[in-house]
C-alpha cells in the first residue's frame, strides 16, 4: 500500500521560510515523477513544483523562492520555501506517480500540511 505523509507546515511571517517533507512508503520513488500542489479552501488545486529523475519544474509564482528536492536514501520529497508571501497560504499536498516523467497525472496523494503566512 502506497502512502505519502507530509510534514513541516506551520505559521510564519512574510519573508520567512519553511521546509515541507513528504515521506513515501510502499514503493521506491527515487526517479519517479513527484510533485507539490497547494489548495486554498474554495479554490482549485494549483501545481507548485514537480520533479522527475533530476528534472524540476516550478509554477511561475514560486520560481526562485521554492526548491523541490528528494532524498532517495530516505525515500522522501522536500519543498524548501523561502521568502514566503501571504499569498502562499494554503494546504500543501505531495503527490506521486509511478512513471519517470511527469504528465500531470498523479495516482498517489498525501493528506496535506497547512502553511499560513502572515503579513
N, C-alpha and C positions, 0 to 999 in steps of 0.2 A: 504494500500500500504506500503510495507516494504521499508525502506530507511536506508542506512548506510552512515554516513558522517564522514570522517576522518579530523583530525586537528592536529597541533603540529609539522609538518615538518619544516625544515629550513636548514640553513647552519651553520656548526660548524667545529671546528678544530679537528684533530685527538686527541683522548683521552677524548673528551668532551661527553656530554650526551644530550639526547632528550627524551621527553615523548610524544608518539603518543596517541591520543584519537580517539575513534570511537563511535559515538552516534547512537543508534539504535532506530528507530521509526516504528510503525506499528505492532509490536508484542513484547512480553516479552521474552527476550533471556536468562534468568537467568541461566539455566542449559544446554542450547543447545550448540552444537559444534560451536565454532567461531575460526577464525584464522587470522593471519597476513601473507601476502605474499609481495614479492618485485619483481620488474622487472626493468632491465636496458634496455634502448632503443636498440632494435635489438637482444635482448636475450630472452630466455624463462622465464616464471614466476617461482619463487622459493618460496617454503613454508618456513616461518621463525619460526613460533610458532603457537600452537593451544591449545585450552582449551575446555574441555567438562566436565560438572559438576565441579569438582575441580581438575581434572587430567590435567596436562600440558605436552607438548612435544615440543622440540626445534630442529632446524637444528643444526648439529654439528658445523657449522661455527659461530653460535651466542651463543651457550650454555655457560653459565657462565657470559655472558655480557648482554643479553637481558632477560627481565622478562615480561611475559604476565599475565594480571590480569583483573578482571571485578568488576564493582560496580553495583550490582543488583538494588540498590535504584535509580541509575541514568540510568539504562539500557544501560550501556556503557562498552566498552572494551578498554584496555590500553596496550601499549607496552613501557616499560621503557628500554631505550637503553643506556648503559654505555660503556665507553672505546671504543668509536666509531672509526672505521678504514676507510680509504678511500674506501676500497672495499665494505663498507656498503652503499655507494652512490647508490640510486635507488629511484624509485617511490614505495611507500608502500601502500598496499591496505588491508582493512579489509574485511572479508567475514563471512557469517553466514549460517547455515543450521538448519532447524527445526528438529533436531534429538539430542538425548542426548549422542550420541557417534559420533566419527569422522571416516569417511571412505574415506576422500579425495575429496568428492563431496560437493560443496557449491553452493547454489542457489542464494544467495544474495551477492552483491558486492558493495563496495563504489567506489568513483571516484578517490581516491588516494591522497596522500600527498607526496611531494618531500622531500627527505633527501639528503643533499650534505655534504660530509665530506672531508675537505681539509687537505693535509699533511703539 
